[in-house]
Structures are given as structure tokens and as C-alpha cells.
Amino acid sequence: MTNLPDLSALPPPEVVEEISYEDILAELAVDIKARFAAAGIDWDVDQLETDAAVIVAQAAAYRETVLRSRINYVAQQGFLYFAEKDNLEQLSAWLEVFRMEGESDDRLKERFRLATIGRSAGGPAERYRSVVLGADIDVRDVAIWREGRDPTVNIAVLSQSGNGEPTQALLDVVETALTQPDIQVVSDTFNVVSAIRKTVDVTLSVRLDPTAADSVADQVATTVQSEWQKQDLLGLDLTRAFLIQAAGIAGVTNVEVTAPAVDTVALENEAIAINSVTVTVSGRGR
């Protein structure tokens, strides 16, 4: 993923001060007592909860608490970090960034931010990244770089499908999007390739708990593949420590990695795919 600023680290906007229910109720009690006193009515704020004025004050305090929260929620929908669903689509439409079919809020937010940063016709990397992510919903991630002073812009594409390796059809769609006259800078040429450069076969030996079902071994293979696909794969090393952790599901008491023999290192612009996971059971024990 691109190194965009972390919006979650910023304090949330507050349009109206959010005061606790208890503080609002206490302020109302003081106000009611003052109004009763002005009317010649002696009223004790510490009297029974069944007092009509107390019940009305509680209802008013609750409604004000909810109203303050609602006002802030609605106002926050105008800020990118907090916007979601239809509100997010309205916000991103200002830069002609529209939700693709099946696109998550997080992916749409990233494209909106990239469109904001890279508003020029071509150039910076954020602009090209925005174009690539907008080319097809099957683009999961992309790395963009140049080598030395070569004008070639290298585009490494990671797919949402399978092990992350894009089809040639997807690479063609990306290249077509980049070479549109209003996108491509005259001096730039594109080298669109798969981000998957290394494919690894994994072999694990596991010890099962005496009470574990035999099917746990099959679950280990599925879980390892699934957990790896959840990661931000670009530039991520496939470590033996990760494999041990991912394979340590319920019913497994020990994991040994037979292959790969050492950690598999990824460059910043490449991703590693796990081709197969073979699991053997070394025995049972705690």
C-alpha cells in the first residue's frame, strides 16, 4: 500500500461539545431548581426518582445526549476518514472518483486520496497509482517505480484473485488505462508486469493434540494460505515465523517448517505467492 498519512492518528472533529448524560442531567437539575425557586416552589434535587420533574429532566438529558452525538456523526461524514457508504460516494464524487462494483469503503477512500494528491495529468506516482486502482476492481495493490534516469515507469500489479498473480487480460486493462492521452506524459513509457515474482511451496510437519480430529491437518493448509492472503503482500517477506504462527490453530501443539529452509525475501516492488502447502502429521502429544 502507498504511504499516505494515517488519518486515524488525527483527533476527531467535534462540531458540538459532547457532554456526558450525567453532566447534562446535573445542569438541568440546577436550572429546574432555580426556575422553581423563582416561582416560589421549594424543590429538592435529591428527592425520589419518581418525582415528575426528575423524570422529565432525565428524558431531556437523554435526548440532548443523543442529539449531540448525532450532530457530530452527521458532520463527521463530511470528513474522509469518517465517511462511509453513500456519504463517502457523495464526497468522492467531487473529484469524479466513483465506487466500482464490489469496491469497499477503504479502497474507495484510498483512490479518493490518491486522486487528491495526483491531480496533474501525469506524474507523480500517486496519479498513476490512482489510475491503476481505478482501472479494474480486481487490482488489489500496485507498486510503481523507475530505475535510475530511465523514463520507463514500472508498474507491478497484484490481483485480488487466486494467489495474487494477475492475468494477462488484467495487465492489458491496466496498460490501456495508463496510456490514455489525458493520462500518459509524453516522455513516459510503461512496463506493466505481475507483482508476483516468487512462488513458494510450503511443507509443514505438525503435532496434533491427542483429542484433535485428523481433519485438523487439512485445516492447517487452508489456514496458512488464507492468513497469507490477508496480508499487504507487496514487499512482505514470507518468514518461517509467520508460517509457524499461522499453522498454530486449535488442535495443533507443535509446528516445524520443512520448506522453505530459510525466509523468502521480497523486494519492495514484488510479492510472494504460496503455491502449495503440504502438511504431514508427526504424531500426537501435548
C-alpha positions in Angstrom: 0.0 0.0 0.0 1.1 3.5 -0.6 2.5 5.6 2.3 -0.4 8.0 2.8 -0.7 9.9 6.1 -2.6 7.9 8.8 -5.9 9.8 9.2 -6.8 7.7 12.3 -4.0 9.4 14.2 -5.7 12.8 13.9 -8.2 13.9 16.6 -11.8 13.5 15.5 -13.7 16.7 14.6 -16.2 17.9 17.2 -18.9 20.3 15.9 -20.7 20.5 19.2 -19.2 19.5 22.6 -20.3 16.0 23.6 -21.2 16.2 27.3 -22.0 13.2 29.3 -25.6 12.3 30.3 -24.8 12.8 34.0 -23.4 16.3 33.4 -26.4 17.4 31.3 -28.8 16.0 33.9 -26.9 17.8 36.7 -27.1 21.1 34.8 -30.9 20.6 34.2 -31.5 19.9 37.9 -29.8 23.2 38.8 -31.8 25.1 36.2 -35.1 23.5 37.3 -34.4 24.3 40.9 -33.7 27.9 40.0 -36.9 28.2 38.0 -39.0 26.6 40.7 -37.5 28.9 43.3 -38.3 31.9 41.1 -41.9 30.7 41.1 -41.9 30.2 44.9 -41.7 26.4 44.8 -39.3 24.7 47.1 -37.8 21.7 45.2 -35.1 19.4 46.4 -32.9 18.0 43.5 -32.1 15.0 45.8 -35.7 13.8 46.1 -37.1 10.5 44.8 -36.5 9.3 41.2 -40.3 9.1 40.9 -40.6 12.9 41.0 -42.2 14.2 37.8 -39.6 16.9 37.3 -36.7 14.4 37.8 -38.3 12.0 35.1 -38.7 14.9 32.7 -35.1 16.0 33.3 -33.8 12.5 32.7 -35.8 12.3 29.4 -34.4 15.7 28.3 -30.9 14.8 29.2 -31.0 11.6 27.3 -32.4 13.3 24.2 -29.8 16.0 24.3 -27.0 13.4 24.7 -28.3 11.6 21.6 -28.8 14.8 19.6 -25.2 16.0 20.3 -23.8 12.6 19.2 -26.0 12.6 16.1 -24.9 16.2 15.1 -21.3 15.2 15.4 -21.8 12.0 13.4 -23.5 13.8 10.6 -20.9 16.5 10.5 -18.1 13.9 10.5 -19.5 12.3 7.4 -18.0 15.3 5.5 -14.5 14.2 6.6 -12.9 11.4 4.6 -11.8 9.2 7.5 -15.3 9.0 8.9 -17.4 9.0 5.7 -19.0 5.7 4.7 -21.3 4.2 2.2 -23.5 6.7 0.4 -21.9 9.7 2.2 -18.5 8.5 1.1 -19.7 8.2 -2.5 -21.1 11.8 -2.4 -17.7 13.1 -1.1 -15.5 11.2 -3.6 -17.8 12.3 -6.5 -16.4 15.8 -6.2 -13.2 14.5 -7.8 -15.1 12.2 -10.2 -14.0 9.2 -8.2 -16.9 6.7 -8.2 -17.3 3.4 -6.4 -16.6 0.4 -8.6 -18.9 -2.6 -8.3 -17.9 -4.6 -5.2 -15.5 -1.9 -4.0 -15.0 -1.5 -0.3 -15.1 1.8 1.6 -11.4 1.6 2.4 -10.4 1.1 -1.3 -12.6 3.9 -2.4 -11.1 6.2 0.2 -7.6 5.4 -0.9 -8.5 6.2 -4.5 -10.0 9.4 -3.5 -6.9 10.4 -1.5 -4.7 9.5 -4.4 -6.8 11.5 -6.8 -6.5 14.5 -4.5 -2.7 14.2 -4.3 -2.1 13.4 -8.0 -4.4 15.9 -9.8 -1.9 16.6 -12.7 -2.4 14.8 -16.0 0.5 12.6 -15.4 3.4 12.2 -13.0 3.6 11.8 -9.6 3.4 8.1 -8.6 0.1 8.8 -6.7 -1.5 9.8 -10.0 -0.5 6.6 -11.8 -1.5 4.5 -8.7 -4.9 6.1 -8.8 -5.3 5.3 -12.5 -4.3 1.6 -11.9 -6.6 1.1 -8.9 -9.4 2.7 -10.9 -8.8 0.5 -14.0 -10.3 -2.7 -12.6 -11.8 -3.8 -9.2 -9.5 -6.9 -9.5 -6.4 -4.7 -8.9 -5.6 -5.4 -5.2 -2.4 -3.4 -5.0 0.3 -1.8 -7.2 4.0 -0.8 -6.9 5.3 2.0 -9.1 9.0 2.8 -9.6 11.7 4.0 -12.1 15.2 2.6 -12.4 17.8 5.4 -12.5 17.1 8.0 -15.1 15.2 5.6 -17.4 11.9 7.2 -18.3 10.2 3.8 -18.2 7.6 3.6 -15.4 7.4 0.1 -14.0 4.0 -1.0 -12.8 3.8 -4.2 -10.8 0.2 -5.3 -10.3 -1.2 -7.6 -7.6 -4.5 -9.2 -8.2 -7.4 -9.8 -5.8 -7.9 -13.2 -7.3 -6.2 -16.5 -6.6 -2.7 -16.2 -5.2 -2.4 -12.6 -6.4 -0.9 -13.2 -9.8 -2.8 -11.1 -12.4 -4.0 -12.5 -15.7 -2.6 -11.0 -18.9 -6.1 -9.6 -19.6 -5.9 -7.6 -16.3 -2.4 -6.4 -17.2 -3.7 -5.2 -20.6 -6.6 -3.4 -19.0 -4.1 -1.5 -16.7 -1.8 -0.6 -19.6 -4.7 0.7 -21.6 -5.8 2.9 -18.7 -2.3 4.3 -18.3 -1.8 5.1 -22.0 -4.9 7.2 -22.4 -3.9 10.6 -23.9 -5.1 12.5 -20.9 -3.1 10.3 -18.5 0.2 9.5 -20.1 3.0 12.0 -20.0 4.8 12.2 -23.5 8.1 11.1 -22.1 6.8 8.2 -20.1 6.6 4.6 -21.2 5.0 1.8 -19.1 6.3 -1.6 -18.2 3.2 -3.4 -16.7 4.1 -6.7 -15.0 2.9 -9.0 -12.3 3.9 -8.2 -8.8 4.2 -11.9 -8.1 7.9 -12.7 -8.8 8.4 -15.6 -6.4 6.2 -18.6 -5.8 6.9 -20.8 -2.8 5.9 -24.4 -1.9 5.5 -24.8 1.8 5.9 -28.1 3.7 5.0 -28.3 7.4 5.2 -31.1 10.0 2.6 -30.7 12.8 2.0 -32.5 16.0 -1.7 -32.8 17.0 -3.3 -32.8 20.3 -4.4 -36.4 21.4 -8.0 -35.3 21.1 -7.8 -33.4 17.8 -9.6 -34.7 14.7 -7.5 -35.9 11.8 -9.0 -33.2 9.6 -7.1 -30.5 11.6 -4.1 -31.2 9.3 -6.1 -30.2 6.3 -7.4 -27.1 8.1 -3.7 -26.1 8.7 -3.0 -25.9 5.0 -6.2 -23.9 4.3 -5.5 -21.5 7.2 -1.9 -20.8 6.2 -3.0 -19.9 2.6 -5.9 -17.8 3.9 -3.8 -15.9 6.5 -1.1 -15.1 3.9 -3.7 -13.7 1.5 -4.9 -11.3 4.3 -1.5 -9.5 4.4 -0.3 -6.5 2.5 1.8 -8.6 0.3 3.9 -6.1 -1.6 7.4 -6.0 -0.1 6.4 -8.6 2.6 8.9 -11.4 3.4 7.5 -14.8 3.8 9.1 -15.8 7.1 9.2 -19.2 8.8 8.0 -17.5 11.9 4.8 -16.4 10.1 4.2 -20.0 8.9 4.6 -21.4 12.4 2.2 -18.8 13.8 -0.4 -19.2 11.0 -0.3 -23.0 11.4 -0.8 -22.9 15.2 -4.6 -23.4 15.1 -6.6 -25.2 17.7 -5.6 -28.8 17.9 -2.0 -28.2 16.8 0.6 -28.5 19.6 3.8 -28.1 17.6 4.8 -26.9 14.1 8.0 -27.5 12.2 8.8 -25.8 8.8 10.4 -28.3 6.4 10.3 -25.9 3.5 11.3 -23.2 2.7 14.5 -23.8 4.6 15.0 -20.0 5.1 12.9 -16.9 5.0 11.9 -15.8 1.5 12.7 -12.2 1.0 10.6 -9.8 -1.2 11.7 -6.6 -2.7 9.5 -3.5 -2.2 8.0 -3.9 -5.6 7.3 -7.6 -5.6 5.0 -10.0 -3.8 5.4 -13.7 -2.8 2.8 -16.3 -3.6 2.3 -19.5 -1.7 1.8 -22.1 -4.4 1.0 -25.1 -2.2 1.0 -26.1 1.4 1.8 -29.7 2.3 1.1 -30.8 5.9 2.2 -34.1 7.5 1.4 -35.2 11.0 4.5 -36.1 13.0 2.5 -37.6 15.9 0.2 -36.6 18.8 1.0 -35.1 22.1 0.7 -32.0 24.3 
